[in-house]
Amino acid sequence: MTKMAPGGFTERMTDEMAMQVLARSPFSLVLSDPHQPDMPIVFINEAFTAATGYAEEDCLGQNCRFLQGPKTDQAAVRKIRAALEAGVETTVDILNYRKDGAPFWNRLLLAPVHGPDGNIEFFSGVQKVLTPEEVRKSDGLRVSELQHRVKNHLSMVVSLLRMHGRGADKAVSDSLATVSRRVNGLALLYDQLTYRDGEHEDAVVLGDYLGRIADSIGELTGRTDLALKLTADRFIVPLATAVPLGLIYSEIVTNAMQHAFDDAASGTLTTTVAEKPDGGFVISVADDGRGMPPGTHWPQDSNLGGTLVLQMCQTLDADLKVAGATRGTTVTLTLPAAAREMH
């Protein structure tokens, strides 16, 4: 468990389990407190230590500038400072230095984290160490896409942790595993939002995107015995739709893979994506598993996962229906034409 600086993060979010989730999350994360002098670091996770070589005792209470070095571009530093002063998110590629002095290119996704009252509580920095190939291609990076990812995904992380707090009646280990899986799911969405040739710079081809998510979940769950089928009309959706929609879809697919089939049973999971005449679209996910038990009303009677699905459906103004039978379950998600509008 990563320690907290005195008077910092734990005074406003004291759920130890939530801190464990962030500590173990797969992306490098640092939080700084703008309410303290010089905006010190109050939280780092294990991935940050792995990326930079700095341990918690090196970082807590210090400003993030210790990562800078003799060849750090001051224009990038000024861009970070301006975003902090304005309270807005930004993305910047900056040359940083590990504890051992080795330089590395860091893609920093900086964003404010707002509290329930709308005020900024912390600034978060999600960091990605760039490969030489990624550095060479950095001029073509879609900054607007990364800003969308930071804003939406970090908001979802905060939302997940708050929902977890309302489900404290569950066993601690089970709850931690459940929330950790969903934080891993957010990292998966980062990976699958990567730009592909032929896609709009601020959108994804929906069928391709869902296919990538389903394949990744199959690998994560180890269900290589399940056949994944996809039939999709080809159209794009904006990132503002793709992020929550991808989270809903990952919940549906993961739920089916974990509960619709016996451990030793093979089966088929079929996804259909179809446009509607009015410009909306329908996503159908059908399995040929054992069906839901009588009296089950997913997602209403599910805790964290169901709450998340219902919240994201409300965000998208989407209609969700679940039809179960003695063999198989079909989940149908209908979205309006507005979900495809680019802003």
C-alpha positions in Angstrom: 0.0 0.0 0.0 1.5 3.3 -1.0 1.7 5.8 1.8 0.1 9.2 1.9 1.7 12.5 2.7 0.5 14.1 6.0 -2.5 16.4 5.5 -3.0 15.2 1.9 -5.0 12.7 0.0 -6.3 10.5 2.8 -8.0 13.4 4.6 -10.5 13.7 1.7 -10.7 10.0 0.5 -10.1 7.6 3.4 -11.3 4.4 1.8 -8.2 2.2 2.1 -9.5 -0.3 -0.4 -9.9 2.4 -3.0 -6.3 3.4 -2.4 -5.2 -0.2 -2.9 -7.0 -0.3 -6.3 -5.2 2.9 -7.4 -1.9 1.6 -6.1 -2.2 -1.6 -8.2 -3.7 -0.1 -11.3 -1.8 -0.9 -14.5 -1.1 2.7 -15.6 1.5 5.0 -14.0 -0.3 7.5 -11.8 0.7 10.4 -9.6 -1.6 12.8 -7.7 -0.6 16.3 -6.6 -2.4 18.5 -4.1 -3.0 22.1 -5.3 -4.1 23.1 -1.8 -0.6 22.8 -0.4 2.4 25.0 -1.1 4.3 24.1 -4.3 1.7 21.5 -5.1 3.4 18.4 -3.7 2.9 14.8 -4.7 0.6 13.0 -2.3 0.2 9.7 -4.1 2.1 7.5 -6.4 1.4 4.0 -7.5 3.5 0.9 -8.2 3.5 1.5 -11.9 5.0 5.0 -11.4 7.9 3.5 -9.3 8.5 0.9 -12.0 8.6 3.6 -14.8 10.8 6.1 -13.0 12.8 4.2 -10.4 11.6 6.6 -7.7 10.1 5.0 -4.5 7.4 6.7 -2.4 9.9 8.1 0.1 11.6 9.9 -2.8 8.4 11.5 -4.1 5.8 12.2 -1.4 5.9 15.9 -0.4 8.0 16.8 -3.5 6.9 18.7 -6.6 6.9 16.7 -9.8 9.7 18.9 -11.3 12.4 16.5 -9.9 11.7 14.4 -13.0 13.1 17.2 -15.2 16.7 17.4 -16.2 19.3 19.3 -18.3 17.6 18.6 -21.7 14.0 18.9 -20.7 12.2 21.3 -23.1 11.1 24.4 -21.1 8.3 24.9 -23.6 6.8 21.6 -22.4 7.3 22.8 -18.8 5.5 26.0 -19.5 2.6 24.2 -21.1 2.2 22.1 -17.9 2.4 25.1 -15.7 -0.2 27.0 -17.8 -2.6 24.0 -17.5 -2.2 23.8 -13.8 -2.8 27.5 -13.4 -5.9 27.4 -15.6 -7.2 24.2 -14.0 -7.6 22.4 -17.3 -6.4 19.1 -18.8 -3.5 18.9 -21.2 -1.3 16.3 -22.9 2.4 16.8 -23.4 5.4 14.7 -24.5 8.3 15.7 -22.2 11.9 14.4 -21.7 12.1 13.2 -18.1 14.9 11.4 -16.1 14.8 8.2 -14.1 16.3 8.1 -10.6 19.4 6.5 -12.1 19.8 9.5 -14.5 18.6 7.7 -17.6 16.5 10.0 -19.8 13.1 8.8 -21.1 10.3 10.3 -23.1 7.1 10.6 -21.1 3.7 11.2 -22.5 2.0 13.0 -19.7 -1.8 13.2 -19.6 -2.5 15.9 -16.9 -6.1 16.5 -15.7 -7.8 18.1 -12.7 -9.8 15.8 -10.4 -13.0 17.5 -9.2 -14.8 16.8 -6.0 -18.5 16.4 -5.5 -18.8 20.2 -5.2 -17.1 20.8 -8.5 -14.0 22.2 -7.0 -10.6 20.8 -8.0 -9.3 18.4 -5.3 -6.2 17.1 -7.0 -4.3 17.1 -10.3 -3.6 13.6 -11.7 -0.8 12.7 -14.1 -1.2 9.5 -16.1 2.1 8.7 -17.6 3.2 6.5 -20.5 6.9 5.8 -21.3 7.3 6.2 -25.0 9.2 3.7 -27.2 11.7 5.1 -29.8 9.1 4.3 -32.5 6.4 6.2 -30.6 8.7 9.2 -30.2 9.3 9.3 -33.9 5.6 9.3 -34.6 4.7 11.7 -31.8 4.2 14.6 -34.3 1.1 12.8 -35.6 -0.4 12.1 -32.2 -4.0 13.0 -31.8 -3.9 15.3 -28.8 -7.6 15.8 -28.7 -8.1 12.1 -28.5 -5.8 11.8 -25.5 -7.5 14.7 -23.7 -10.9 12.9 -24.2 -9.4 9.8 -22.7 -8.0 11.5 -19.6 -11.2 13.5 -18.9 -13.6 10.5 -19.3 -11.5 7.7 -17.9 -10.3 9.4 -14.8 -13.9 10.5 -14.1 -14.9 6.9 -14.4 -12.2 5.7 -12.0 -13.5 8.2 -9.4 -17.0 7.1 -10.1 -16.1 3.4 -9.6 -14.4 4.1 -6.3 -17.3 6.0 -5.0 -19.7 3.2 -6.1 -17.5 0.7 -4.3 -17.8 2.7 -1.1 -21.6 2.2 -1.2 -21.1 -1.6 -1.5 -19.1 -2.0 1.6 -21.2 -4.9 2.9 -19.4 -7.3 0.5 -16.3 -9.2 1.6 -13.2 -6.9 1.3 -11.2 -9.3 -0.9 -14.1 -9.9 -3.3 -14.8 -6.2 -3.6 -11.2 -5.3 -4.2 -10.9 -7.9 -6.9 -14.1 -6.7 -8.6 -13.0 -3.0 -8.6 -9.5 -3.9 -9.6 -10.8 -5.8 -12.6 -12.8 -2.8 -13.7 -9.8 -0.5 -13.3 -7.9 -3.0 -15.5 -10.8 -2.7 -17.9 -10.2 1.1 -18.2 -6.6 0.4 -19.1 -7.9 -2.0 -21.8 -10.1 0.7 -23.2 -7.1 3.0 -23.5 -5.4 0.3 -25.6 -8.3 -0.3 -27.9 -8.9 3.4 -28.5 -5.6 3.6 -30.3 -6.0 5.1 -33.7 -6.2 2.7 -36.7 -5.8 3.6 -40.3 -9.0 4.8 -41.9 -10.6 6.0 -38.7 -11.6 9.6 -38.0 -9.1 11.4 -35.8 -11.7 11.9 -33.0 -13.8 8.7 -33.5 -13.5 5.0 -33.9 -15.2 2.5 -36.2 -17.7 1.0 -33.7 -17.7 -2.6 -34.9 -13.9 -2.8 -35.1 -13.6 -1.2 -31.7 -16.0 -3.7 -30.0 -14.3 -6.6 -31.7 -10.9 -5.5 -30.3 -12.5 -5.2 -26.8 -14.1 -8.7 -27.0 -10.8 -10.3 -28.1 -8.9 -8.6 -25.3 -11.4 -9.7 -22.7 -11.2 -13.2 -24.0 -7.5 -13.2 -23.4 -7.8 -11.6 -19.9 -10.4 -14.1 -18.7 -8.7 -17.1 -20.3 -11.9 -18.2 -22.1 -10.1 -19.4 -25.3 -12.8 -22.1 -25.6 -15.5 -19.6 -26.5 -16.1 -18.6 -30.1 -16.5 -14.8 -30.6 -18.6 -13.8 -33.6 -19.2 -10.2 -34.8 -21.4 -8.9 -37.5 -21.4 -5.1 -37.8 -22.5 -2.3 -40.1 -19.5 -0.1 -40.7 -19.8 3.4 -39.2 -18.0 5.6 -36.7 -18.9 7.0 -33.3 -17.2 9.9 -31.5 -14.8 9.2 -28.6 -17.3 10.8 -26.2 -19.7 7.9 -27.1 -17.0 5.2 -27.5 -15.6 5.5 -24.0 -18.9 4.8 -22.0 -20.1 2.4 -24.7 -17.0 0.4 -24.5 -17.3 0.2 -20.7 -20.9 -1.1 -21.0 -19.9 -3.6 -23.7 -17.0 -4.9 -21.6 -19.3 -5.4 -18.7 -21.8 -7.4 -20.8 -19.1 -9.5 -22.4 -17.2 -10.2 -19.2 -20.5 -11.1 -17.4 -21.3 -13.5 -20.2 -17.9 -15.1 -20.2 -17.8 -15.5 -16.4 -21.4 -16.6 -15.8 -23.1 -17.9 -18.9 -21.0 -21.0 -19.4 -19.8 -23.8 -17.1 -16.1 -23.8 -16.5 -15.6 -26.7 -18.9 -18.3 -25.8 -21.4 -17.5 -24.2 -24.8 -20.0 -21.9 -26.5 -20.5 -18.9 -28.7 -20.9 -15.2 -28.0 -22.3 -13.3 -30.9 -22.3 -9.5 -31.3 -24.4 -7.7 -33.9 -24.1 -4.0 -34.6 -26.8 -2.5 -36.9 -27.7 1.0 -38.1 -31.3 2.2 -37.8 -33.1 4.2 -40.4 -33.3 7.2 -38.1 -29.5 7.3 -37.7 -29.4 5.5 -34.4 -28.0 2.0 -33.9 -28.5 -1.3 -32.1 -25.9 -3.5 -30.4 -27.0 -7.1 -29.6 -24.8 -9.5 -27.5 -26.2 -13.0 -27.4 -24.7 -16.1 -25.8 -25.8 -19.8 -26.1 -25.0 -20.5 -22.5 -27.1 -21.8 -19.6 -29.3 -18.8 -19.4 -30.0 -16.6 -16.3 -31.5 -18.2 -13.2 -35.2 -17.6 -12.6 -35.9 -14.3 -10.8 -32.6 -12.7 -12.0 -32.9 -9.1 -13.2 -29.6 -8.0 -14.5 -28.3 -5.3 -14.3 -30.8 -4.0 -11.7 -29.9 -6.7 -9.1 -26.2 -6.5 -9.7 -24.0 -4.3 -7.4 -21.0 -2.5 -8.9 -21.2 -3.8 -12.5 -24.9 -3.3 -12.8 -24.8 0.2 -11.3 -22.0 1.1 -13.7 -24.0 -0.2 -16.8 -27.1 1.7 -15.7 -25.2 4.9 -15.1 -23.4 4.7 -18.5 -26.8 3.9 -20.3 -28.2 7.0 -18.7 -25.2 9.1 -19.9 -25.8 7.9 -23.5 -29.6 8.0 -23.4 -29.5 4.3 -24.3 -32.2 1.7 -23.9 -31.1 -1.6 -22.5 -33.1 -4.8 -22.6 -32.2 -8.3 -21.4 -34.0 -11.4 -22.7 -33.2 -14.7 -21.0 -34.4 -18.2 -21.9 -33.7 -21.8 -20.8 -30.7 -21.6 -23.1 -28.9 -18.4 -23.7 -29.2 -14.7 -22.9 -29.5 -11.7 -25.3 -28.6 -8.2 -24.2 -29.8 -5.4 -26.6 -28.6 -1.9 -26.4 -30.4 0.8 -28.5 -28.8 4.2 -29.0 -30.2 7.4 -30.6 -28.8 9.2 -33.6 -27.3 11.8 -31.2 -24.8 9.2 -30.0 -23.1 9.4 -33.5 -22.9 13.2 -33.7 -19.4 14.7 -33.8 -18.9 17.8 -31.6 
